[in-house]
Amino acid sequence: MKAVVYEQYGDPADVRDVPDPHPAPHGVTVRVEATGLCRSDWHGWQGHDPDIALPHVPGHELAGVIESVGARVTNWHPGDRVTAPFVCACGTCEACAAGDQQVCARQTQPGFTHWGTFAQYVALDHADVNLVAIPDGMSFAAAASLGCRFATAFRAVVQRGRVAAGEWVAVHGCGGVGLSAVMIAAASGARVVAVDISPQALDLARKFGAAECVDGASTPDTAAAIRELAGGGAHVSLDALGSPATCAASVNGLRRRGRHIQVGLLPSLSGTTPVPMARAIGLELELLGSHGMAAHTYPPMLELVRSGVLRPDLLTTSTITLDEAPAALAAMGTAPGAGVTVIEPWR
């Protein structure tokens, strides 16, 4: 099969022929029809994830068709249209038994713990625990976003953030996760303040329901701007980008007893990120992490998609070929872009 491969962190990737994957007894092999380009893939390519062994094939958001199944798989068959969370859970550890597969102690992640979805085929573990059927009528391009950015945003806003109608929600960073969060929060009845440095990203945020937008490139103190727009601060604030500046701004933009949700990865040279804890203490803020979404919790989100309340298909702003993927991956470091880029490996 053809796949995007890099030999060293940060070195240019290329498209080459590599061996086809084979399913584990509990797993499946999926023909990848569409896969999203996510900032997490860029972090992996930069060497920010110690699980990655070189050489490596990135990619973790996928939609496709089951090609082959392992001997112990009971619920899925070749030809089924599927997607999966980027966290593939084991189904048997303590976290999984509690229903928290997104923090499984023995999780695998395509594109991180093993070769990923920037390829024509990918192997996925523990299929009976992790696969999700793609609803009838949903395109592969739209379904590809469900495994990471859209489902991650849904859990961050709805399950972790506990957003309620009428609340103010701030979203820092309007890439794929951030725009998904804007759409989901607005559909939940919240008033959304979107923050980004890209005019194009802010235009998309308005399109997807943001009531207010803050241009981070021209606003010296985005947290102060949010507090003013939201009459004292946001009830819920998400750092969807992942940087010390956006993390601090998210916390500082909250009102009393607000909820900060950290979604974007936060690599740094020291391994830690400064957080304004004095404000967290004084205002009794909640500081929460959010890490994907378990497959068994997809039905409420999929019902909102089926009914047209949520439109992940509208988030896709460009589709590219596998040959174009290495350059697009490298560009994320300097120009993350707006919207969602989807790779179609068979084009």
Phi, psi and omega in degrees: 000164175265142181207157172274127184229138167236144184268328181223149178302130176082348177281154180303135174273162175217168178261128182214169175276130179225164180297146175293144176283161176234144183286146168291165179305328180263003188242187179222161166251133182245133169284117186279115178267333178202145177213138182278153173261113189242151179298333176298327176296321178295317177302316179298316179297329179281352179092019183275358182238114184289349180285342187281126175254141184262150354291163191216148172249116181280181175108130183218354177258126185212158165215141181185200185235132179298127179266316181209156183233150176284164187295335184263003179280130184246335190260355188227154185219156174305138181099345178291138175273123188219159163228181181200150171299154178290337172270112175265111187275161179278332178086355186232349181285176182299317179296316179297320179298332178274000181088008184257057182298337181291346175236033178309136181291337182239033184296151167240154181222114175302139182087356179226293179282340176206176184300144191250210197259002172280060189199168180280338176221153176216146175265135178236138184270158172046060188301321183294339178269327196249337185283149178231130179289135176284126181300149176302136178089347178275132179287159176297322180298317178290319182293331182300328182285344185291330186288337179229278195299314186285313178295321177300315179295320181299312180294321181297317183281311190272312187272314179276316182281341179052044185297143178235151178304136179092346178284158172267132177237126175258136178237115181262111181099111185249055165274209184298312179294315183296315178294324174300316180297320177302310182299315184291317179295317179296319178294337178276359179093007179278160172261121191253134168252119180259138181235129175197166177262355183258122176301324179296318179297319180291326175299317178294322178299318176298318180301324184266008169120003179295131178280329180221152177229142178238123178276106182294340180286334184243002181249110185299323184231092184293328179296317178296321178298320179294316180300322179289313182296323185264013176062046179122347177129166180283148171285323180226136179222134181244131165267099182267355179267300182100079173207157177304323182292315182287327176298311180296318180296322179298315179293315184290341180271002182277151170275179181301134179063027177283171183239118173264131179243118177268114180250314181291142177294149187234067177287146174206164183298326182271349182087358178229162180233128178297136178232136181288079186289332178300320177292320179299321180288309186296327181257007182050054179279154171259128177247111190236139170267157176217127191228083177072202181204134182292147183301324184289348179262007180292328189308314179300321177295315181295327177294321176293326175291315181300321183281350180089001177294320176249139184232075179298337179298329182288344182283339180285116182254346177201148173236139183227169178269169176299324179296333180273349186295318181302317180292321180294323177297313181297325183292341183295337181289330182247336182216078183304332177081175181241151179079198187240130172259128181246131176264132176247100190295343183259004177287000000 
